[in-house]
Amino acid sequence: MTKRVAVLGSGKIGELVATLFVDAGDYRVVLADKDEGRLRALALPWSSGRLEARALDAGDRSALSGLFRDEHIDAVVSCLPYYLNVEVATAAREAAVHYFDLTEDVEVTRAVRRLAEDAQTAFVPQCGLAPGFISIVANHLMRRFETLDEAKLRVGALPQYPSNELKYALTWSSDGVINEYGNLCEGIVDGRLQSLQPLEGLESIELRGRRYEAFNTSGGLGSLADTYGGRIRHLTYKTIRYPGHCTLVRFLMNDLRLNDDRPNLKRILENAVPRTEQDVVLVYVSARGTRQSGFYEDTYVQAVYPDEIAGRRWSAIQITTAAGITAVVDLVLTRPDRYRGFLRQEDIDLETFLGNRFGRRYRPDPRAWTFEPTAAGESAPSP
C-alpha cells in the first residue's frame, strides 16, 4: 500500500529524506519549501510520479492543514529549523497526521510531548542521529544490566581532512550547531538530573588509535534522562571534535559573547568555516554496571562514511540523519495501529531498526570499525 508523506524543508537532509522514500517505491512524497527556486533547482526524480514539489510556508498553519487534507497525507516529516516545529506539530495534531522531526531542542520536544497527549497518531520528535539513533543504541546497551552505574553517549560529525584552526567544517545546519553549543544541557550526575553548561566537561577520547576531544552539548541525550532517572548514577551526552576545537569555540561564544549575538555568530561561521561532503560520523556509546554478580562495560563504536544512494553521492551526516528518521517513519507507517501518542527513540528496538530497509544504512561499513562489548578491565580487540 502506498504511504503518503509530506517532507517539509528541502535542505540537505530533506532532499535525501525525499530521495530515500521515492527510491523505496511504495511512498508518494510531497516535498514542501517556501523557497520555490530551491525546489526547482534540486536534482530529484520529479517525473517519477511519486514526488511532487509544493511551495509552502511552514509557519502558515492553514497552508499546512490544506496540504495535509488535499494530499491525504499519512505522516509529516519536518526537516525544518527547530523553531518551526511546534507549529507543524500543532497542525499535525489537528489533522490527525503522524508527526516526526529532527529537533535537538529540549523545549520544542516538551511542547511536542504536550501535543501528543491522548493523540490517535504518533508524535516522534528527536529522530535522526543525536538525538535519535544514539538513544536507540544506548537503550540497547543499558537494558543489559541489572544495575546501572554510568552511560556515555558521544557523537561527532567531522571533516575527514580538517584544514583550519577550528579543525572543523560545516557538515549540517549552522543554526543547529549554534543551538547545541549555546544552550543548557541535561545530564544525570550522582543520580540527580542536572542542567550542565555547554562546552564544559571537556574530556579526551581515543578511537581506532586517533585522539579526539568531547564536551557537553545540548539536546543529544533526548528523553533518556527521563527514562532512566532514578536508575543510573551518571548519564551524559557529549559531542566529539578534533583536539583544540572546544577552546576556540569557547573564545567565540563566551569571551567574545557571541552566544548573545547568534545572528552575527551565524554569519561568521557561514562566511569563514567551509562546508564539506567529505565527512565522517563517529558514534560511541558505553554503558557499565552489574549483572550476574560482576561489574561489566559494554561498548558500541561505529564510523559512517559518505556513500552513493540513487545514483548520487551523499555525505555521512546526511545519510545518518536521513536514515534515522526514514527508518522510524517506515516502522510506524507499517504498523500505524501500534503507535499512538508520544514515542521516544529508546522505545525502538535496535535490531528492528537495523533490520529496516532504511535503518540498514547504519550497519557497519567495511571501511569503518566496531568494537565488541568487553568486560571492564579487558582490552577491546584491535580494529
ChimeraX attribute file (.defattr): number of C-alpha atoms within 10 A of each C-alpha:
attribute: neighborCount
match mode: 1-to-1
recipient: residues
	/A:1	6
	/A:2	10
	/A:3	17
	/A:4	21
	/A:5	26
	/A:6	27
	/A:7	26
	/A:8	27
	/A:9	25
	/A:10	24
	/A:11	17
	/A:12	18
	/A:13	26
	/A:14	23
	/A:15	21
	/A:16	23
	/A:17	28
	/A:18	29
	/A:19	19
	/A:20	21
	/A:21	24
	/A:22	21
	/A:23	15
	/A:24	12
	/A:25	12
	/A:26	13
	/A:27	19
	/A:28	22
	/A:29	25
	/A:30	22
	/A:31	23
	/A:32	24
	/A:33	22
	/A:34	16
	/A:35	14
	/A:36	14
	/A:37	10
	/A:38	12
	/A:39	21
	/A:40	11
	/A:41	8
	/A:42	12
	/A:43	10
	/A:44	18
	/A:45	15
	/A:46	13
	/A:47	8
	/A:48	12
	/A:49	10
	/A:50	19
	/A:51	21
	/A:52	18
	/A:53	18
	/A:54	18
	/A:55	14
	/A:56	18
	/A:57	16
	/A:58	21
	/A:59	15
	/A:60	12
	/A:61	17
	/A:62	12
	/A:63	14
	/A:64	24
	/A:65	19
	/A:66	13
	/A:67	17
	/A:68	23
	/A:69	14
	/A:70	9
	/A:71	14
	/A:72	15
	/A:73	22
	/A:74	21
	/A:75	25
	/A:76	26
	/A:77	28
	/A:78	26
	/A:79	24
	/A:80	22
	/A:81	16
	/A:82	20
	/A:83	13
	/A:84	15
	/A:85	27
	/A:86	18
	/A:87	16
	/A:88	25
	/A:89	29
	/A:90	19
	/A:91	23
	/A:92	27
	/A:93	22
	/A:94	12
	/A:95	18
	/A:96	18
	/A:97	24
	/A:98	27
	/A:99	28
	/A:100	29
	/A:101	26
	/A:102	27
	/A:103	28
	/A:104	26
	/A:105	24
	/A:106	21
	/A:107	14
	/A:108	18
	/A:109	24
	/A:110	14
	/A:111	14
	/A:112	26
	/A:113	18
	/A:114	12
	/A:115	19
	/A:116	23
	/A:117	13
	/A:118	10
	/A:119	17
	/A:120	16
	/A:121	24
	/A:122	26
	/A:123	28
	/A:124	29
	/A:125	31
	/A:126	29
	/A:127	29
	/A:128	28
	/A:129	27
	/A:130	28
	/A:131	27
	/A:132	29
	/A:133	26
	/A:134	26
	/A:135	27
	/A:136	22
	/A:137	24
	/A:138	23
	/A:139	22
	/A:140	18
	/A:141	21
	/A:142	23
	/A:143	11
	/A:144	15
	/A:145	18
	/A:146	12
	/A:147	16
	/A:148	22
	/A:149	20
	/A:150	21
	/A:151	25
	/A:152	17
	/A:153	23
	/A:154	24
	/A:155	24
	/A:156	22
	/A:157	24
	/A:158	24
	/A:159	23
	/A:160	16
	/A:161	13
	/A:162	15
	/A:163	11
	/A:164	11
	/A:165	9
	/A:166	17
	/A:167	17
	/A:168	22
	/A:169	24
	/A:170	19
	/A:171	23
	/A:172	19
	/A:173	15
	/A:174	14
	/A:175	15
	/A:176	16
	/A:177	16
	/A:178	20
	/A:179	20
	/A:180	20
	/A:181	25
	/A:182	21
	/A:183	18
	/A:184	18
	/A:185	25
	/A:186	26
	/A:187	22
	/A:188	25
	/A:189	16
	/A:190	13
	/A:191	17
	/A:192	15
	/A:193	18
	/A:194	14
	/A:195	13
	/A:196	19
	/A:197	17
	/A:198	21
	/A:199	25
	/A:200	17
	/A:201	13
	/A:202	16
	/A:203	13
	/A:204	13
	/A:205	17
	/A:206	9
	/A:207	15
	/A:208	12
	/A:209	9
	/A:210	8
	/A:211	12
	/A:212	17
	/A:213	19
	/A:214	24
	/A:215	21
	/A:216	27
	/A:217	28
	/A:218	30
	/A:219	25
	/A:220	29
	/A:221	28
	/A:222	27
	/A:223	21
	/A:224	22
	/A:225	20
	/A:226	12
	/A:227	13
	/A:228	17
	/A:229	16
	/A:230	12
	/A:231	15
	/A:232	21
	/A:233	19
	/A:234	20
	/A:235	25
	/A:236	23
	/A:237	27
	/A:238	28
	/A:239	24
	/A:240	28
	/A:241	24
	/A:242	20
	/A:243	16
	/A:244	13
	/A:245	17
	/A:246	22
	/A:247	13
	/A:248	13
	/A:249	16
	/A:250	19
	/A:251	12
	/A:252	15
	/A:253	19
	/A:254	14
	/A:255	11
	/A:256	12
	/A:257	13
	/A:258	20
	/A:259	20
	/A:260	12
	/A:261	11
	/A:262	16
	/A:263	12
	/A:264	12
	/A:265	19
	/A:266	17
	/A:267	12
	/A:268	13
	/A:269	15
	/A:270	15
	/A:271	9
	/A:272	12
	/A:273	15
	/A:274	14
	/A:275	14
	/A:276	17
	/A:277	20
	/A:278	18
	/A:279	25
	/A:280	21
	/A:281	24
	/A:282	23
	/A:283	23
	/A:284	23
	/A:285	22
	/A:286	19
	/A:287	26
	/A:288	23
	/A:289	22
	/A:290	15
	/A:291	13
	/A:292	8
	/A:293	8
	/A:294	9
	/A:295	16
	/A:296	20
	/A:297	21
	/A:298	20
	/A:299	21
	/A:300	19
	/A:301	20
	/A:302	19
	/A:303	23
	/A:304	25
	/A:305	21
	/A:306	18
	/A:307	15
	/A:308	10
	/A:309	13
	/A:310	14
	/A:311	7
	/A:312	9
	/A:313	12
	/A:314	20
	/A:315	22
	/A:316	24
	/A:317	27
	/A:318	25
	/A:319	28
	/A:320	24
	/A:321	23
	/A:322	28
	/A:323	27
	/A:324	29
	/A:325	28
	/A:326	24
	/A:327	25
	/A:328	23
	/A:329	24
	/A:330	19
	/A:331	19
	/A:332	20
	/A:333	19
	/A:334	12
	/A:335	9
	/A:336	16
	/A:337	11
	/A:338	11
	/A:339	17
	/A:340	18
	/A:341	20
	/A:342	20
	/A:343	18
	/A:344	20
	/A:345	25
	/A:346	20
	/A:347	12
	/A:348	19
	/A:349	14
	/A:350	20
	/A:351	13
	/A:352	12
	/A:353	21
	/A:354	16
	/A:355	15
	/A:356	17
	/A:357	15
	/A:358	23
	/A:359	24
	/A:360	16
	/A:361	19
	/A:362	18
	/A:363	13
	/A:364	15
	/A:365	14
	/A:366	8
	/A:367	8
	/A:368	16
	/A:369	18
	/A:370	18
	/A:371	17
	/A:372	12
	/A:373	18
	/A:374	14
	/A:375	14
	/A:376	14
	/A:377	9
	/A:378	10
	/A:379	8
	/A:380	13
	/A:381	10
	/A:382	9
	/A:383	11
